[in-house]
Amino acid sequence: MPYIDGKRRPSREPRQVMGMQDPKVRHRNFDEVALGFTEEQARAEADRCLQCKNPTCEQGCPVNVRIRDFIGGILDDDFCGGVAALRERNALPAVCGRVCTQETQCEAACVLSKKGTPVAIGGLERFLADWDRSREPGMRCKTVAAPRNGKRVAVIGSGPSGLACAGELSLLGYGVTVYESLHTAGGVLAYGIPEFRLPKSILQDEVEALRTARVEFKFDQVVGRITNAQELLDEQGFSAIFLGTGAGLPIFLGIPGENQNGVFSANEYLTRVNLMRAYDFPKTDTPVWRGNRVVVIGGGNVAMDSARTALRLGAAEVYLVYRRTEEEMPARIEERNHAKEEGVIFKELYAPLEVVGDQGWCTGLRVQRMRLGQPDASGRRSPMPIEGEESVIECDTVISAVGTRAHHLAGKISDVKMTDRGYVEADDDGRTSNPRIFAGGDIVTGAATVILAMGAGKKAAHAIDEYVKNRPTGAKV
Ligand SMILES: Cc1cc2nc3c(=O)[nH]c(=O)nc-3n(C[C@H](O)[C@H](O)[C@H](O)COP(=O)(O)OP(=O)(O)OC[C@H]3O[C@@H](n4cnc5c(N)ncnc54)[C@H](O)[C@@H]3O)c2cc1C
């Protein structure tokens, strides 16, 4: 790090570029695509950070990670200090360093972004988290938790909102039990995001760190069926509940032919590959339809993940059908680029009309050519059909990745007020209509992002702490 007259001069070197697996190799394997920074790269990248007095990057982060301080740890060669600063606000740094939308959050708010090359905050976060993980378990950097306060909180759902809430409550001294309907923790991080973007071992390490912080996990527990909020509060002695059940119910387009064999929701497809380990073929022989010519409908991260997964399962051709242009696609730019590099064929300005088939098996997707008209309420230009321009993309598999919504079970867990669309009504701090029940993440906002769900879980943890400390005399808790 250059010093002139005792003052640090940040480096003006270009932003470091992370190593990637070669697209020609990676499109047929499930190994992680991005290889992370080497120590040398991490030091060089940290050296670009201005260490601003007023770190605007931190305001751009929904969990207010101490970005300046963790980068400072790398600059000062105090990696453990950096890890401590990172972990103080973020229970899942190795996850966030991989899947967060940094380009629209912390990195967008970095002063250097004005020149188009913000500090690679996500890459540095990933570097520090991985550095810590690579050490012997007994050597890892410690987090300091408050002494136990004798109170217990139940967290329903182990997605990023539930995990962040559990981690924060544990730091505040609460005993936390997480109830999860599946057999493993992580929510979408486990069953949605594929191995090549977020290896399961990394997620499990972060879950393990929560377990070490005395968070208890109960799997195969569908709350709302086997138990409900009332029982947890009144019979099992929990002081409060956090609902973080996500919005995992797939939406279909409702077009003719969608009920044929070979048509999947992205959720079903990705869950089979992730949780039933189809990515580990032939070691694990999962009953998953592989598909030779696959069409994915949608333009978000879920669509990219589905398309890239289909390639890795051996499809000869994978098409992505989107009714606007690539510019309007909600998927992260990096994910779009990775998909294209790997050979996914983007069919922009096509809208699906019908799944065509033969004796109940999908044989193609009939599509309508579109053009862009005036901007709609979302500010994006509306797709308009071009009369007479219909065609069929031949395929044996169609994967629908057009969104998800809340499962009706959310309403059976407790008596909290729901919105007309089946989401839980909660304020910014996660307070619901029931003072003992808090909620956050996709079950409140609808499908959003990992870091927003984590931010909601953390805020709710503090609202729960405030409620438990100030609960009215005579309350049952
Ligand atoms: C394929 C895919 C890729 C994505 N990629 C990205 C990305 O790259 N970056 C990003 O920021 N975001 C991404 N997202 C979005 C992000 O993952 C979600 O916004 C986030 O996971 C929401 O977190 P959550 O905690 O609210 O819910 P979830 O992650 O959905 O977790 C909810 C958990 O609750 C459990 N549950 C539900 N009902 C019950 C019940 N009754 N009892 C007990 N447990 C229950 C579920 O099994 C699940 O484990 C992606 C989403 C998908 C589907």
The ligand as an SDF file (V2000), in Angstrom:
LIG
                    3D

 53 58  0  0  0  0  0  0  0  0999 V2000
  -33.7720  -19.9890   -8.2580 C   0  0  0  0  0  0  0  0  0  0  0  0
  -33.6500  -18.7080   -7.4780 C   0  0  0  0  0  0  0  0  0  0  0  0
  -32.4990  -17.9530   -7.6000 C   0  0  0  0  0  0  0  0  0  0  0  0
  -32.3550  -16.7740   -6.8830 C   0  0  0  0  0  0  0  0  0  0  0  0
  -31.1930  -16.0770   -7.0030 N   0  0  0  0  0  0  0  0  0  0  0  0
  -30.9850  -14.9840   -6.2250 C   0  0  0  0  0  0  0  0  0  0  0  0
  -29.7370  -14.2910   -6.2690 C   0  0  0  0  0  0  0  0  0  0  0  0
  -28.8310  -14.6420   -7.0070 O   0  0  0  0  0  0  0  0  0  0  0  0
  -29.5750  -13.2210   -5.4460 N   0  0  0  0  0  0  0  0  0  0  0  0
  -30.5610  -12.8040   -4.5960 C   0  0  0  0  0  0  0  0  0  0  0  0
  -30.3420  -11.8610   -3.8440 O   0  0  0  0  0  0  0  0  0  0  0  0
  -31.7620  -13.4340   -4.5540 N   0  0  0  0  0  0  0  0  0  0  0  0
  -31.9900  -14.5150   -5.3410 C   0  0  0  0  0  0  0  0  0  0  0  0
  -33.2020  -15.1650   -5.2920 N   0  0  0  0  0  0  0  0  0  0  0  0
  -34.2460  -14.6690   -4.3670 C   0  0  0  0  0  0  0  0  0  0  0  0
  -33.9440  -15.0270   -2.8970 C   0  0  0  0  0  0  0  0  0  0  0  0
  -33.3950  -16.3070   -2.8100 O   0  0  0  0  0  0  0  0  0  0  0  0
  -35.2000  -14.9130   -2.0370 C   0  0  0  0  0  0  0  0  0  0  0  0
  -35.6540  -13.5820   -2.1160 O   0  0  0  0  0  0  0  0  0  0  0  0
  -34.8940  -15.2580   -0.5650 C   0  0  0  0  0  0  0  0  0  0  0  0
  -34.4400  -16.5880   -0.4560 O   0  0  0  0  0  0  0  0  0  0  0  0
  -36.1170  -15.0780    0.3220 C   0  0  0  0  0  0  0  0  0  0  0  0
  -35.7950  -15.4830    1.6210 O   0  0  0  0  0  0  0  0  0  0  0  0
  -36.9160  -15.9080    2.6920 P   0  0  0  0  0  0  0  0  0  0  0  0
  -36.1620  -16.2110    3.9440 O   0  0  0  0  0  0  0  0  0  0  0  0
  -37.9640  -14.8710    2.7460 O   0  0  0  0  0  0  0  0  0  0  0  0
  -37.6090  -17.2000    2.0940 O   0  0  0  0  0  0  0  0  0  0  0  0
  -37.1030  -18.5910    1.5100 P   0  0  0  0  0  0  0  0  0  0  0  0
  -35.6860  -18.5510    1.0620 O   0  0  0  0  0  0  0  0  0  0  0  0
  -38.1370  -18.9720    0.5260 O   0  0  0  0  0  0  0  0  0  0  0  0
  -37.1830  -19.5660    2.7590 O   0  0  0  0  0  0  0  0  0  0  0  0
  -38.4070  -19.9120    3.3450 C   0  0  0  0  0  0  0  0  0  0  0  0
  -38.2310  -21.2060    4.1220 C   0  0  0  0  0  0  0  0  0  0  0  0
  -39.3970  -21.4490    4.8980 O   0  0  0  0  0  0  0  0  0  0  0  0
  -39.7290  -22.8170    4.8270 C   0  0  0  0  0  0  0  0  0  0  0  0
  -41.1700  -22.9420    5.1140 N   0  0  0  0  0  0  0  0  0  0  0  0
  -42.1940  -22.5200    4.3370 C   0  0  0  0  0  0  0  0  0  0  0  0
  -43.3720  -22.8050    4.9260 N   0  0  0  0  0  0  0  0  0  0  0  0
  -43.0690  -23.4110    6.1090 C   0  0  0  0  0  0  0  0  0  0  0  0
  -43.8610  -23.9460    7.1610 C   0  0  0  0  0  0  0  0  0  0  0  0
  -45.1830  -23.8990    7.1160 N   0  0  0  0  0  0  0  0  0  0  0  0
  -43.2270  -24.5020    8.2330 N   0  0  0  0  0  0  0  0  0  0  0  0
  -41.8690  -24.5410    8.2880 C   0  0  0  0  0  0  0  0  0  0  0  0
  -41.0820  -24.0620    7.3000 N   0  0  0  0  0  0  0  0  0  0  0  0
  -41.6740  -23.4850    6.2400 C   0  0  0  0  0  0  0  0  0  0  0  0
  -39.3620  -23.2040    3.4050 C   0  0  0  0  0  0  0  0  0  0  0  0
  -39.1850  -24.6110    3.2650 O   0  0  0  0  0  0  0  0  0  0  0  0
  -38.0630  -22.4400    3.2280 C   0  0  0  0  0  0  0  0  0  0  0  0
  -36.9560  -23.1850    3.6700 O   0  0  0  0  0  0  0  0  0  0  0  0
  -33.3950  -16.3340   -6.0320 C   0  0  0  0  0  0  0  0  0  0  0  0
  -34.5780  -17.0650   -5.9360 C   0  0  0  0  0  0  0  0  0  0  0  0
  -34.7100  -18.2420   -6.6450 C   0  0  0  0  0  0  0  0  0  0  0  0
  -35.9890  -19.0280   -6.5160 C   0  0  0  0  0  0  0  0  0  0  0  0
  1  2  1  0
  2  3  1  0
  2 52  2  0
  3  4  2  0
  4  5  1  0
  4 50  1  0
  5  6  2  0
  6  7  1  0
  6 13  1  0
  7  8  2  0
  7  9  1  0
  9 10  1  0
 10 11  2  0
 10 12  1  0
 12 13  2  0
 13 14  1  0
 14 15  1  0
 14 50  1  0
 15 16  1  0
 16 17  1  0
 16 18  1  0
 18 19  1  0
 18 20  1  0
 20 21  1  0
 20 22  1  0
 22 23  1  0
 23 24  1  0
 24 25  2  0
 24 26  1  0
 24 27  1  0
 27 28  1  0
 28 29  2  0
 28 30  1  0
 28 31  1  0
 31 32  1  0
 32 33  1  0
 33 34  1  0
 33 48  1  0
 34 35  1  0
 35 36  1  0
 35 46  1  0
 36 37  1  0
 36 45  1  0
 37 38  2  0
 38 39  1  0
 39 40  1  0
 39 45  2  0
 40 41  1  0
 40 42  2  0
 42 43  1  0
 43 44  2  0
 44 45  1  0
 46 47  1  0
 46 48  1  0
 48 49  1  0
 50 51  2  0
 51 52  1  0
 52 53  1  0
M  END
$$$$
